[in-house]
Amino acid sequence: MIDFHTHSAASDGALSAPALLARAITESLQCLALTDHDTVAGYQCVKNMDHSGLKLISGVELSCQWGRTGIHVVGLNLDVSSSVIQSHLSQLDLARSDRAERIAHKLDREGISDSLAGALAVANGAQIGRPHFARWMVLAGHVESEAVAFKRFLGRGKPGDISLLWPSLADTVSAITNAGGVAVLAHPLHYKMTMTRLRALCRAFHEAGGTAIEVINGRPRPEEVKQLWRLVEENDLLVSVGSDFHRDSPYGAGLGVDPASIPRGYGVWETWC
């Protein structure tokens, strides 16, 4: 079992980085990457801890833009202390702070005041994102669940959906590769694109220096995996796999992915694990 897409409380996951590492060890994972949103703080916290036979790979999930569409790119096996990646993360810190202020302004216009202070308190030092606003909205009694918060206020096309602030796809891939890592296009089907546009995204990603796409993310349907394999073959890419684990949920995947279905020679992890 391996997993190259996971989140800790350093971004929007429920478990602390040490607790996530301990869970991975308990569940006998062979290889794990901690890929928090726009921060390597979780990985830095556990990189020198006893891994008990588990191979820990450095990682991060970076927010970026391709045209007017927000995209996520996972960086794996990169030097997280390199100046290029540290500079890129500083840029993202500013973008996230700007976005949080804009979200709060939008929510204020919807009659929900003091959301920025509330979301920052919920984040408790973690990289702030929309899930922290959603949790605060539940705690403050504005909505009955985080799902409702996204459906009414924070999801795609809603007042709090503010994404046009990120670095470009090409700059993001360049930051990862210049830090010695490999760039992976995260959950390609999550962007709700037509197949024509998704093909164009994969071409642009490959031309920018991208290495792999996630053919397994969470709990994909078999037909979705086949669709992604076509994109792999068309663009001469490798593949990555991950649970996209944030917390225990009846709807989300647990830690770990069985790589048995991935033919030898395609796995981006084969030289690491």
TIFI-747104 format. One record per residue (C-alpha): residue number from 1; residue in three letters; chain; x, y, z. Coordinates in Angstrom, 3 decimals. Layout:
N
@num->NUM | residuo->ALA | cadena->A | east->X | north->Y | up->Z;
...
***
This chain:
273
@num->1 | residuo->MET | cadena->A | east->0.000 | north->0.000 | up->0.000;
@num->2 | residuo->ILE | cadena->A | east->1.258 | north->3.455 | up->-0.972;
@num->3 | residuo->ASP | cadena->A | east->-0.174 | north->6.981 | up->-0.888;
@num->4 | residuo->PHE | cadena->A | east->1.097 | north->10.138 | up->-2.573;
@num->5 | residuo->HIS | cadena->A | east->-1.752 | north->12.544 | up->-1.790;
@num->6 | residuo->THR | cadena->A | east->-2.617 | north->13.172 | up->1.869;
@num->7 | residuo->HIS | cadena->A | east->-3.400 | north->16.164 | up->4.074;
@num->8 | residuo->SER | cadena->A | east->-2.703 | north->16.969 | up->7.710;
@num->9 | residuo->ALA | cadena->A | east->-3.901 | north->19.711 | up->10.031;
@num->10 | residuo->ALA | cadena->A | east->-1.115 | north->21.891 | up->8.630;
@num->11 | residuo->SER | cadena->A | east->-3.628 | north->22.654 | up->5.873;
@num->12 | residuo->ASP | cadena->A | east->-7.185 | north->21.309 | up->5.909;
@num->13 | residuo->GLY | cadena->A | east->-6.786 | north->17.776 | up->7.248;
@num->14 | residuo->ALA | cadena->A | east->-8.163 | north->16.572 | up->10.575;
@num->15 | residuo->LEU | cadena->A | east->-5.069 | north->14.749 | up->11.860;
@num->16 | residuo->SER | cadena->A | east->-1.823 | north->16.349 | up->12.946;
@num->17 | residuo->ALA | cadena->A | east->1.156 | north->15.390 | up->10.802;
@num->18 | residuo->PRO | cadena->A | east->2.553 | north->13.063 | up->13.536;
@num->19 | residuo->ALA | cadena->A | east->-0.866 | north->11.410 | up->13.906;
@num->20 | residuo->LEU | cadena->A | east->-1.135 | north->10.953 | up->10.140;
@num->21 | residuo->LEU | cadena->A | east->2.319 | north->9.383 | up->10.017;
@num->22 | residuo->ALA | cadena->A | east->1.431 | north->7.097 | up->12.920;
@num->23 | residuo->ARG | cadena->A | east->-1.779 | north->6.046 | up->11.135;
@num->24 | residuo->ALA | cadena->A | east->0.180 | north->5.219 | up->7.978;
@num->25 | residuo->ILE | cadena->A | east->2.622 | north->3.098 | up->9.974;
@num->26 | residuo->THR | cadena->A | east->-0.189 | north->1.317 | up->11.804;
@num->27 | residuo->GLU | cadena->A | east->-1.887 | north->0.538 | up->8.501;
@num->28 | residuo->SER | cadena->A | east->1.387 | north->-0.835 | up->7.075;
@num->29 | residuo->LEU | cadena->A | east->1.863 | north->1.618 | up->4.231;
@num->30 | residuo->GLN | cadena->A | east->5.145 | north->1.157 | up->2.390;
@num->31 | residuo->CYS | cadena->A | east->5.454 | north->4.679 | up->1.048;
@num->32 | residuo->LEU | cadena->A | east->3.729 | north->7.960 | up->2.006;
@num->33 | residuo->ALA | cadena->A | east->3.817 | north->11.573 | up->0.825;
@num->34 | residuo->LEU | cadena->A | east->2.320 | north->14.322 | up->2.954;
@num->35 | residuo->THR | cadena->A | east->0.988 | north->16.870 | up->0.448;
@num->36 | residuo->ASP | cadena->A | east->-0.640 | north->19.709 | up->2.346;
@num->37 | residuo->HIS | cadena->A | east->-2.119 | north->22.639 | up->0.441;
@num->38 | residuo->ASP | cadena->A | east->0.526 | north->25.303 | up->-0.258;
@num->39 | residuo->THR | cadena->A | east->2.649 | north->24.454 | up->2.774;
@num->40 | residuo->VAL | cadena->A | east->5.359 | north->21.977 | up->3.742;
@num->41 | residuo->ALA | cadena->A | east->4.955 | north->22.612 | up->7.473;
@num->42 | residuo->GLY | cadena->A | east->3.411 | north->19.195 | up->8.098;
@num->43 | residuo->TYR | cadena->A | east->6.200 | north->17.367 | up->6.296;
@num->44 | residuo->GLN | cadena->A | east->8.843 | north->19.459 | up->8.081;
@num->45 | residuo->CYS | cadena->A | east->7.256 | north->18.456 | up->11.392;
@num->46 | residuo->VAL | cadena->A | east->7.641 | north->14.710 | up->10.796;
@num->47 | residuo->LYS | cadena->A | east->10.560 | north->14.316 | up->8.394;
@num->48 | residuo->ASN | cadena->A | east->13.018 | north->13.463 | up->11.181;
@num->49 | residuo->MET | cadena->A | east->10.659 | north->11.227 | up->13.147;
@num->50 | residuo->ASP | cadena->A | east->10.998 | north->7.440 | up->13.281;
@num->51 | residuo->HIS | cadena->A | east->9.179 | north->6.090 | up->10.227;
@num->52 | residuo->SER | cadena->A | east->9.374 | north->2.436 | up->11.360;
@num->53 | residuo->GLY | cadena->A | east->10.032 | north->1.042 | up->7.889;
@num->54 | residuo->LEU | cadena->A | east->7.751 | north->3.433 | up->6.029;
@num->55 | residuo->LYS | cadena->A | east->9.372 | north->5.515 | up->3.286;
@num->56 | residuo->LEU | cadena->A | east->8.344 | north->9.175 | up->3.751;
@num->57 | residuo->ILE | cadena->A | east->8.439 | north->11.278 | up->0.572;
@num->58 | residuo->SER | cadena->A | east->8.444 | north->15.067 | up->0.637;
@num->59 | residuo->GLY | cadena->A | east->5.391 | north->16.627 | up->-0.976;
@num->60 | residuo->VAL | cadena->A | east->3.078 | north->19.587 | up->-1.355;
@num->61 | residuo->GLU | cadena->A | east->-0.139 | north->20.349 | up->-3.267;
@num->62 | residuo->LEU | cadena->A | east->0.200 | north->23.729 | up->-4.972;
@num->63 | residuo->SER | cadena->A | east->-2.654 | north->25.962 | up->-6.114;
@num->64 | residuo->CYS | cadena->A | east->-2.255 | north->27.472 | up->-9.581;
@num->65 | residuo->GLN | cadena->A | east->-4.133 | north->28.858 | up->-12.567;
@num->66 | residuo->TRP | cadena->A | east->-4.524 | north->27.564 | up->-16.101;
@num->67 | residuo->GLY | cadena->A | east->-6.327 | north->30.303 | up->-17.931;
@num->68 | residuo->ARG | cadena->A | east->-9.270 | north->31.163 | up->-15.685;
@num->69 | residuo->THR | cadena->A | east->-9.405 | north->27.734 | up->-14.067;
@num->70 | residuo->GLY | cadena->A | east->-7.933 | north->26.892 | up->-10.671;
@num->71 | residuo->ILE | cadena->A | east->-5.752 | north->23.772 | up->-10.854;
@num->72 | residuo->HIS | cadena->A | east->-3.853 | north->21.764 | up->-8.235;
@num->73 | residuo->VAL | cadena->A | east->-0.399 | north->20.332 | up->-8.896;
@num->74 | residuo->VAL | cadena->A | east->1.256 | north->17.939 | up->-6.460;
@num->75 | residuo->GLY | cadena->A | east->5.016 | north->18.199 | up->-6.084;
@num->76 | residuo->LEU | cadena->A | east->6.725 | north->14.988 | up->-4.969;
@num->77 | residuo->ASN | cadena->A | east->10.253 | north->14.157 | up->-3.804;
@num->78 | residuo->LEU | cadena->A | east->11.347 | north->17.791 | up->-3.902;
@num->79 | residuo->ASP | cadena->A | east->13.856 | north->19.726 | up->-1.814;
@num->80 | residuo->VAL | cadena->A | east->11.453 | north->21.624 | up->0.426;
@num->81 | residuo->SER | cadena->A | east->14.253 | north->23.874 | up->1.697;
@num->82 | residuo->SER | cadena->A | east->15.277 | north->25.093 | up->-1.773;
@num->83 | residuo->SER | cadena->A | east->15.047 | north->28.830 | up->-2.315;
@num->84 | residuo->VAL | cadena->A | east->12.840 | north->28.414 | up->-5.380;
@num->85 | residuo->ILE | cadena->A | east->10.153 | north->26.442 | up->-3.575;
@num->86 | residuo->GLN | cadena->A | east->10.353 | north->28.626 | up->-0.462;
@num->87 | residuo->SER | cadena->A | east->9.883 | north->31.733 | up->-2.611;
@num->88 | residuo->HIS | cadena->A | east->6.941 | north->30.111 | up->-4.379;
@num->89 | residuo->LEU | cadena->A | east->5.319 | north->29.164 | up->-1.057;
@num->90 | residuo->SER | cadena->A | east->5.753 | north->32.734 | up->0.204;
@num->91 | residuo->GLN | cadena->A | east->3.917 | north->33.938 | up->-2.891;
@num->92 | residuo->LEU | cadena->A | east->1.115 | north->31.486 | up->-2.143;
@num->93 | residuo->ASP | cadena->A | east->0.946 | north->32.631 | up->1.494;
@num->94 | residuo->LEU | cadena->A | east->0.200 | north->36.143 | up->0.282;
@num->95 | residuo->ALA | cadena->A | east->-2.350 | north->34.866 | up->-2.225;
@num->96 | residuo->ARG | cadena->A | east->-4.142 | north->32.820 | up->0.439;
@num->97 | residuo->SER | cadena->A | east->-4.265 | north->35.770 | up->2.828;
@num->98 | residuo->ASP | cadena->A | east->-5.656 | north->37.954 | up->0.050;
@num->99 | residuo->ARG | cadena->A | east->-8.225 | north->35.316 | up->-0.855;
@num->100 | residuo->ALA | cadena->A | east->-9.309 | north->34.910 | up->2.773;
@num->101 | residuo->GLU | cadena->A | east->-9.904 | north->38.645 | up->3.055;
@num->102 | residuo->ARG | cadena->A | east->-11.926 | north->38.620 | up->-0.166;
@num->103 | residuo->ILE | cadena->A | east->-13.989 | north->35.646 | up->0.989;
@num->104 | residuo->ALA | cadena->A | east->-14.727 | north->37.427 | up->4.267;
@num->105 | residuo->HIS | cadena->A | east->-15.781 | north->40.550 | up->2.366;
@num->106 | residuo->LYS | cadena->A | east->-18.130 | north->38.500 | up->0.181;
@num->107 | residuo->LEU | cadena->A | east->-19.622 | north->36.734 | up->3.193;
@num->108 | residuo->ASP | cadena->A | east->-20.085 | north->40.044 | up->4.959;
@num->109 | residuo->ARG | cadena->A | east->-22.174 | north->41.203 | up->2.001;
@num->110 | residuo->GLU | cadena->A | east->-24.238 | north->38.025 | up->2.465;
@num->111 | residuo->GLY | cadena->A | east->-24.943 | north->39.021 | up->6.056;
@num->112 | residuo->ILE | cadena->A | east->-22.274 | north->36.830 | up->7.665;
@num->113 | residuo->SER | cadena->A | east->-19.906 | north->39.089 | up->9.594;
@num->114 | residuo->ASP | cadena->A | east->-16.593 | north->38.448 | up->11.405;
@num->115 | residuo->SER | cadena->A | east->-15.869 | north->35.387 | up->9.257;
@num->116 | residuo->LEU | cadena->A | east->-12.164 | north->36.125 | up->8.775;
@num->117 | residuo->ALA | cadena->A | east->-11.430 | north->36.193 | up->12.503;
@num->118 | residuo->GLY | cadena->A | east->-13.531 | north->33.070 | up->12.940;
@num->119 | residuo->ALA | cadena->A | east->-11.829 | north->31.157 | up->10.126;
@num->120 | residuo->LEU | cadena->A | east->-8.371 | north->32.148 | up->11.382;
@num->121 | residuo->ALA | cadena->A | east->-9.274 | north->30.873 | up->14.846;
@num->122 | residuo->VAL | cadena->A | east->-10.437 | north->27.559 | up->13.387;
@num->123 | residuo->ALA | cadena->A | east->-7.290 | north->27.286 | up->11.254;
@num->124 | residuo->ASN | cadena->A | east->-5.172 | north->27.800 | up->14.388;
@num->125 | residuo->GLY | cadena->A | east->-2.024 | north->28.582 | up->12.441;
@num->126 | residuo->ALA | cadena->A | east->-2.668 | north->26.188 | up->9.554;
@num->127 | residuo->GLN | cadena->A | east->-2.707 | north->27.333 | up->5.932;
@num->128 | residuo->ILE | cadena->A | east->-6.120 | north->29.019 | up->5.778;
@num->129 | residuo->GLY | cadena->A | east->-8.633 | north->27.828 | up->3.217;
@num->130 | residuo->ARG | cadena->A | east->-12.348 | north->27.598 | up->2.515;
@num->131 | residuo->PRO | cadena->A | east->-12.814 | north->24.534 | up->4.779;
@num->132 | residuo->HIS | cadena->A | east->-11.871 | north->26.696 | up->7.774;
@num->133 | residuo->PHE | cadena->A | east->-14.557 | north->29.211 | up->6.819;
@num->134 | residuo->ALA | cadena->A | east->-17.021 | north->26.336 | up->6.479;
@num->135 | residuo->ARG | cadena->A | east->-16.185 | north->24.923 | up->9.919;
@num->136 | residuo->TRP | cadena->A | east->-16.505 | north->28.345 | up->11.522;
@num->137 | residuo->MET | cadena->A | east->-19.879 | north->28.896 | up->9.820;
@num->138 | residuo->VAL | cadena->A | east->-21.126 | north->25.667 | up->11.399;
@num->139 | residuo->LEU | cadena->A | east->-19.750 | north->26.582 | up->14.833;
@num->140 | residuo->ALA | cadena->A | east->-21.270 | north->30.071 | up->14.583;
@num->141 | residuo->GLY | cadena->A | east->-24.665 | north->28.647 | up->13.663;
@num->142 | residuo->HIS | cadena->A | east->-24.864 | north->30.126 | up->10.176;
@num->143 | residuo->VAL | cadena->A | east->-25.274 | north->26.723 | up->8.492;
@num->144 | residuo->GLU | cadena->A | east->-26.040 | north->23.227 | up->9.703;
@num->145 | residuo->SER | cadena->A | east->-23.075 | north->21.522 | up->8.029;
@num->146 | residuo->GLU | cadena->A | east->-19.873 | north->22.196 | up->6.123;
@num->147 | residuo->ALA | cadena->A | east->-21.480 | north->20.697 | up->3.029;
@num->148 | residuo->VAL | cadena->A | east->-24.238 | north->23.306 | up->3.206;
@num->149 | residuo->ALA | cadena->A | east->-21.641 | north->26.056 | up->3.656;
@num->150 | residuo->PHE | cadena->A | east->-20.020 | north->25.039 | up->0.384;
@num->151 | residuo->LYS | cadena->A | east->-23.342 | north->24.538 | up->-1.384;
@num->152 | residuo->ARG | cadena->A | east->-24.632 | north->27.985 | up->-0.470;
@num->153 | residuo->PHE | cadena->A | east->-21.561 | north->30.171 | up->-0.007;
@num->154 | residuo->LEU | cadena->A | east->-18.139 | north->28.652 | up->-0.721;
@num->155 | residuo->GLY | cadena->A | east->-18.426 | north->26.178 | up->-3.597;
@num->156 | residuo->ARG | cadena->A | east->-17.851 | north->26.641 | up->-7.294;
@num->157 | residuo->GLY | cadena->A | east->-19.733 | north->29.671 | up->-8.595;
@num->158 | residuo->LYS | cadena->A | east->-20.813 | north->30.818 | up->-5.113;
@num->159 | residuo->PRO | cadena->A | east->-19.904 | north->34.146 | up->-3.452;
@num->160 | residuo->GLY | cadena->A | east->-16.869 | north->32.703 | up->-1.665;
@num->161 | residuo->ASP | cadena->A | east->-15.436 | north->31.013 | up->-4.746;
@num->162 | residuo->ILE | cadena->A | east->-12.438 | north->33.284 | up->-5.322;
@num->163 | residuo->SER | cadena->A | east->-9.641 | north->31.539 | up->-7.180;
@num->164 | residuo->LEU | cadena->A | east->-8.083 | north->33.913 | up->-9.714;
@num->165 | residuo->LEU | cadena->A | east->-5.122 | north->34.768 | up->-7.510;
@num->166 | residuo->TRP | cadena->A | east->-2.718 | north->31.892 | up->-7.998;
@num->167 | residuo->PRO | cadena->A | east->0.570 | north->31.549 | up->-9.922;
@num->168 | residuo->SER | cadena->A | east->0.369 | north->30.092 | up->-13.430;
@num->169 | residuo->LEU | cadena->A | east->0.441 | north->26.369 | up->-14.149;
@num->170 | residuo->ALA | cadena->A | east->3.772 | north->26.746 | up->-15.953;
@num->171 | residuo->ASP | cadena->A | east->5.389 | north->28.692 | up->-13.098;
@num->172 | residuo->THR | cadena->A | east->4.147 | north->26.129 | up->-10.595;
@num->173 | residuo->VAL | cadena->A | east->5.526 | north->23.160 | up->-12.512;
@num->174 | residuo->SER | cadena->A | east->8.805 | north->25.058 | up->-12.938;
@num->175 | residuo->ALA | cadena->A | east->9.071 | north->25.696 | up->-9.184;
@num->176 | residuo->ILE | cadena->A | east->8.619 | north->21.995 | up->-8.450;
@num->177 | residuo->THR | cadena->A | east->11.085 | north->20.762 | up->-11.060;
@num->178 | residuo->ASN | cadena->A | east->13.676 | north->23.411 | up->-10.152;
@num->179 | residuo->ALA | cadena->A | east->13.440 | north->22.157 | up->-6.579;
@num->180 | residuo->GLY | cadena->A | east->14.382 | north->18.690 | up->-7.832;
@num->181 | residuo->GLY | cadena->A | east->10.861 | north->17.268 | up->-7.637;
@num->182 | residuo->VAL | cadena->A | east->8.333 | north->15.817 | up->-10.029;
@num->183 | residuo->ALA | cadena->A | east->5.072 | north->17.576 | up->-10.852;
@num->184 | residuo->VAL | cadena->A | east->1.831 | north->15.596 | up->-10.774;
@num->185 | residuo->LEU | cadena->A | east->-1.491 | north->16.886 | up->-12.084;
@num->186 | residuo->ALA | cadena->A | east->-3.862 | north->16.290 | up->-9.183;
@num->187 | residuo->HIS | cadena->A | east->-7.345 | north->14.739 | up->-9.635;
@num->188 | residuo->PRO | cadena->A | east->-7.834 | north->15.753 | up->-13.306;
@num->189 | residuo->LEU | cadena->A | east->-11.538 | north->14.894 | up->-13.345;
@num->190 | residuo->HIS | cadena->A | east->-12.337 | north->17.186 | up->-10.408;
@num->191 | residuo->TYR | cadena->A | east->-12.160 | north->20.241 | up->-12.630;
@num->192 | residuo->LYS | cadena->A | east->-15.398 | north->19.276 | up->-14.428;
@num->193 | residuo->MET | cadena->A | east->-13.950 | north->19.973 | up->-17.878;
@num->194 | residuo->THR | cadena->A | east->-15.048 | north->18.625 | up->-21.223;
@num->195 | residuo->MET | cadena->A | east->-12.736 | north->15.915 | up->-22.534;
@num->196 | residuo->THR | cadena->A | east->-11.445 | north->18.316 | up->-25.191;
@num->197 | residuo->ARG | cadena->A | east->-10.453 | north->20.897 | up->-22.605;
@num->198 | residuo->LEU | cadena->A | east->-8.999 | north->18.254 | up->-20.285;
@num->199 | residuo->ARG | cadena->A | east->-6.819 | north->17.007 | up->-23.131;
@num->200 | residuo->ALA | cadena->A | east->-5.624 | north->20.586 | up->-23.671;
@num->201 | residuo->LEU | cadena->A | east->-4.819 | north->20.901 | up->-19.955;
@num->202 | residuo->CYS | cadena->A | east->-2.797 | north->17.689 | up->-20.003;
@num->203 | residuo->ARG | cadena->A | east->-0.891 | north->18.849 | up->-23.088;
@num->204 | residuo->ALA | cadena->A | east->-0.121 | north->22.194 | up->-21.438;
@num->205 | residuo->PHE | cadena->A | east->0.945 | north->20.422 | up->-18.248;
@num->206 | residuo->HIS | cadena->A | east->3.261 | north->18.073 | up->-20.136;
@num->207 | residuo->GLU | cadena->A | east->4.733 | north->20.915 | up->-22.222;
@num->208 | residuo->ALA | cadena->A | east->5.451 | north->22.846 | up->-19.001;
@num->209 | residuo->GLY | cadena->A | east->7.512 | north->19.921 | up->-17.710;
@num->210 | residuo->GLY | cadena->A | east->4.848 | north->17.966 | up->-15.815;
@num->211 | residuo->THR | cadena->A | east->5.691 | north->14.312 | up->-15.199;
@num->212 | residuo->ALA | cadena->A | east->2.558 | north->12.426 | up->-14.147;
@num->213 | residuo->ILE | cadena->A | east->-1.174 | north->12.569 | up->-13.522;
@num->214 | residuo->GLU | cadena->A | east->-3.186 | north->10.940 | up->-10.764;
@num->215 | residuo->VAL | cadena->A | east->-5.102 | north->8.022 | up->-12.217;
@num->216 | residuo->ILE | cadena->A | east->-6.338 | north->7.025 | up->-8.769;
@num->217 | residuo->ASN | cadena->A | east->-7.502 | north->9.752 | up->-6.399;
@num->218 | residuo->GLY | cadena->A | east->-9.857 | north->8.812 | up->-3.608;
@num->219 | residuo->ARG | cadena->A | east->-12.453 | north->6.329 | up->-4.829;
@num->220 | residuo->PRO | cadena->A | east->-12.638 | north->6.630 | up->-8.624;
@num->221 | residuo->ARG | cadena->A | east->-15.052 | north->4.593 | up->-10.721;
@num->222 | residuo->PRO | cadena->A | east->-13.492 | north->2.080 | up->-13.154;
@num->223 | residuo->GLU | cadena->A | east->-14.640 | north->4.099 | up->-16.178;
@num->224 | residuo->GLU | cadena->A | east->-12.943 | north->7.198 | up->-14.743;
@num->225 | residuo->VAL | cadena->A | east->-9.652 | north->5.327 | up->-14.344;
@num->226 | residuo->LYS | cadena->A | east->-9.867 | north->4.158 | up->-17.977;
@num->227 | residuo->GLN | cadena->A | east->-10.484 | north->7.735 | up->-19.094;
@num->228 | residuo->LEU | cadena->A | east->-7.405 | north->8.939 | up->-17.225;
@num->229 | residuo->TRP | cadena->A | east->-5.253 | north->6.158 | up->-18.630;
@num->230 | residuo->ARG | cadena->A | east->-6.081 | north->7.430 | up->-22.122;
@num->231 | residuo->LEU | cadena->A | east->-4.687 | north->10.828 | up->-21.113;
@num->232 | residuo->VAL | cadena->A | east->-1.548 | north->9.149 | up->-19.772;
@num->233 | residuo->GLU | cadena->A | east->-0.952 | north->7.355 | up->-23.054;
@num->234 | residuo->GLU | cadena->A | east->-1.773 | north->10.383 | up->-25.247;
@num->235 | residuo->ASN | cadena->A | east->0.709 | north->12.608 | up->-23.409;
@num->236 | residuo->ASP | cadena->A | east->3.466 | north->10.100 | up->-22.616;
@num->237 | residuo->LEU | cadena->A | east->3.063 | north->10.660 | up->-18.875;
@num->238 | residuo->LEU | cadena->A | east->3.691 | north->8.582 | up->-15.783;
@num->239 | residuo->VAL | cadena->A | east->1.031 | north->7.989 | up->-13.144;
@num->240 | residuo->SER | cadena->A | east->0.604 | north->8.719 | up->-9.460;
@num->241 | residuo->VAL | cadena->A | east->-1.965 | north->7.467 | up->-6.961;
@num->242 | residuo->GLY | cadena->A | east->-3.336 | north->8.834 | up->-3.702;
@num->243 | residuo->SER | cadena->A | east->-6.246 | north->8.721 | up->-1.327;
@num->244 | residuo->ASP | cadena->A | east->-6.544 | north->12.516 | up->-1.010;
@num->245 | residuo->PHE | cadena->A | east->-7.115 | north->11.706 | up->2.665;
@num->246 | residuo->HIS | cadena->A | east->-8.324 | north->14.588 | up->4.843;
@num->247 | residuo->ARG | cadena->A | east->-10.279 | north->12.833 | up->7.577;
@num->248 | residuo->ASP | cadena->A | east->-12.182 | north->9.647 | up->8.322;
@num->249 | residuo->SER | cadena->A | east->-15.408 | north->9.761 | up->6.366;
@num->250 | residuo->PRO | cadena->A | east->-17.917 | north->7.253 | up->4.996;
@num->251 | residuo->TYR | cadena->A | east->-17.649 | north->9.070 | up->1.662;
@num->252 | residuo->GLY | cadena->A | east->-13.888 | north->9.547 | up->1.369;
@num->253 | residuo->ALA | cadena->A | east->-11.086 | north->7.051 | up->0.886;
@num->254 | residuo->GLY | cadena->A | east->-8.996 | north->5.836 | up->3.785;
@num->255 | residuo->LEU | cadena->A | east->-5.223 | north->5.995 | up->3.752;
@num->256 | residuo->GLY | cadena->A | east->-3.421 | north->3.869 | up->1.222;
@num->257 | residuo->VAL | cadena->A | east->-3.804 | north->2.758 | up->-2.384;
@num->258 | residuo->ASP | cadena->A | east->-3.036 | north->-0.713 | up->-3.712;
@num->259 | residuo->PRO | cadena->A | east->-0.768 | north->-0.157 | up->-6.758;
@num->260 | residuo->ALA | cadena->A | east->-1.242 | north->-3.690 | up->-8.119;
@num->261 | residuo->SER | cadena->A | east->-3.304 | north->-2.420 | up->-11.063;
@num->262 | residuo->ILE | cadena->A | east->-0.521 | north->-0.086 | up->-12.270;
@num->263 | residuo->PRO | cadena->A | east->1.726 | north->-1.745 | up->-14.891;
@num->264 | residuo->ARG | cadena->A | east->5.434 | north->-1.765 | up->-14.182;
@num->265 | residuo->GLY | cadena->A | east->7.209 | north->1.224 | up->-15.685;
@num->266 | residuo->TYR | cadena->A | east->4.363 | north->3.708 | up->-15.205;
@num->267 | residuo->GLY | cadena->A | east->4.492 | north->4.451 | up->-11.483;
@num->268 | residuo->VAL | cadena->A | east->6.209 | north->7.732 | up->-10.665;
@num->269 | residuo->TRP | cadena->A | east->7.205 | north->6.186 | up->-7.323;
@num->270 | residuo->GLU | cadena->A | east->9.164 | north->3.229 | up->-8.696;
@num->271 | residuo->THR | cadena->A | east->12.588 | north->4.774 | up->-8.076;
@num->272 | residuo->TRP | cadena->A | east->11.654 | north->5.855 | up->-4.524;
@num->273 | residuo->CYS | cadena->A | east->9.846 | north->2.905 | up->-2.959;
***
